[in-house]
Amino acid sequence: MSRGPLLSGYEPHRRPRSPRRGRATSTQATLRDVADAAGVSVTTASVALNDVRAGVRVSEPTRRRVREVAKRLEYRPNSVARSLRTQSTQTIGFISDEVTTTPFAVSMLAAAQAEAARHDQLLFVLNVGVDATPAMQRRAVDALVEHRVSGIIYACMHHREIDAPDFLPQRTVFLNARDVTGRHRSIVPDDEQGGRLAATALVEAGHERIGYLDDSAGNVAAPLRRKGFQDVLRESGLGRSASWERSATPDVSGGRDTELFFDLPIDQRPTGLFCFNDRMAMGAYQRLRRLGLHVPDDLSIVGFDDQEFIAAELDPPLTTVRLPLAEMGARAVQQVLDADPATPDEQTVRVPCTLVRRASVGAPPAVLEQG
């Protein structure tokens, strides 16, 4: 199972740097100035000066060194920094790869903002981009820590697994990503349950030969959706055929591989199809039309994601599994504000998906059932 590169490659310790020279005496030293001069991260400097653990262990020699540097630089915490001791900054940091620039997942951010406002909190939003270097990502985290946010939400566009570095504040919650170290809370969609919903929709419509167009790109969600799908078929006593399961790129072009199913004899073709995502389902629609076939008369299709501007706009509108992005965003804020430590069973919250029934699922074609 692949793991995303976000927040990987960090080095928790820096080599000491010389204090900045030539700084005008009228310019007040910042927490970053202290951290750079002491050769530690901003988070470590904050812990050393404020007696706040923030998930980081600081040795006594390091604590003394940081405080000596702060005294020498005449560092004075501002009112925002002082407020961290009581967790009263009323701000939450929100870092994302591309969530804030993508209509598909921006509902996570919108729901997080609404939930933060409900708790009289502000959201500081930083979009670092999917190709951000580790150094850029670290600067984003340091900037939020320096502004003394109550906690950090790290949101990903796609469901990912991440090795979280040990310098992150204790109150970091991963959104649409799972921290494989188990140190931080994670909120992810229940992709396995979503796969079950898709398969169940086709089984309940009477289909017995059900195909699956899978993701070949190694997405973390792929084996989870596939397991839920296959479990329902097994529990329903339905057979499976390797010719009914294909892997393709998780986009429209990959969905056009649906044509391969129709190379099979008429009595061996699937009558229902579950696509890994809505874009693949769109490609399947296109291929069927070019073959002179129709949804759902010749093939019933279920997608996944309920992607805006795709699922509801297809002809006929696509039955699909909706990702709980808005609920996940709201829960992330709730988790950040939850002062109680999570038990191991609570570290990863899997939020259920929902089935959106539209017009792409019908009864199996009679001609195929008579075979």
C-alpha positions, 0 to 999 in steps of 0.5 A: 500500500503506497504512502504519500510523500507529504510531510516526509523527509523532514529532519527533526534537528537542525545544525545550529546557525549563527545569530542574525547579525546587523539586525536593528535594535529597534526590531524585536526578535521573533521566535524564529530568530531564537530557534535559528540562533539556538539551532532548533526548530520553532516547535522546540523553541516554543516548548522550551520557552513556554513549558508546553510539551506540544508532543515534543520532548526537549532535554534540559540542556536544550531548554537552557540553551534556548532560554539563554539565547532568548535572553541574549536576543531580548526576545519577548513573547507577544500576546498571541504566543503567551496565550498558548499556555491556556489554549486560548488563541482561538485559531486553528491551522489548516494546511493542505496539498491542493484541497483549497484549489479543487472544487471536488474536495473544497467542501472539507475546508468549507465544513471545517470553517463552519465548524470552527466558527461554531466554536468561536475559532478562526481557521488559518489556511495554508495551501502548500501545493501537491509538489511542495518540498519538505522544506516548504511544508515544514515552513508552513507548520513552523509558521502556524506553530509560531502563531500559536494555533490551538492545533493543526489540521493537515488535509489531503486531496486524496485518501493517503497514508503518511509517516508523520514526523515527530516534531509536529504539534501534539494537536495535529489531526490528519484529514483524508489521510492516516498517520501510520505512526499512530501518534496523531488522530486521523479522519478518513472515509470508510472506503470499504463500507463504500465498496459494500454500498456499491455492490449492494446497490447492484445485487439488490437490483437483481444483478448476478454478474457484476464487474469491477473497474479498479484503479491501477495507480496504487491509490490507498482507497483501491484495496479497501473499496475492492474488499467491500465490493468482493465481500458483498458478492461472497456473502450474496453467494455470487460467483466472480470471474477474473474477466469481470475485474479490470484495472485501469488508470483512475480517469476518463480514459481508463473508464473507456476500457469497459469495451473489454467486457463486451468482447466476452460472449453475451451470456458471460458479460457482466450486467452491472459494473462498479467503477472505482470513481466517477471519472472512470464511470464517465469513460464507461458511458462514453465507450458504451455510446460508441458501441451503440449501447445504453446505461442502464438498459445494457449495463448498470453502472455505479460510481464512487465519489459523487464528484461535482459536475460529473455524477449528477450531470451524466445522462442518465445521472450516475448512481454513486457512493458519496464521500463524506468530505463535509462531515470529515472536515467538521470532525477534524475541527472537533478532534483538534478541540477535543482535550481528551487523549484518544484511545488507540481505537479512536486514533483513526476515525472512519466516516461512513459513505452514503449511496446516492441513487440516480438513474444508472442502475436498472434490472439486468437485460433480459436477453443476457439473463436468458443467455 
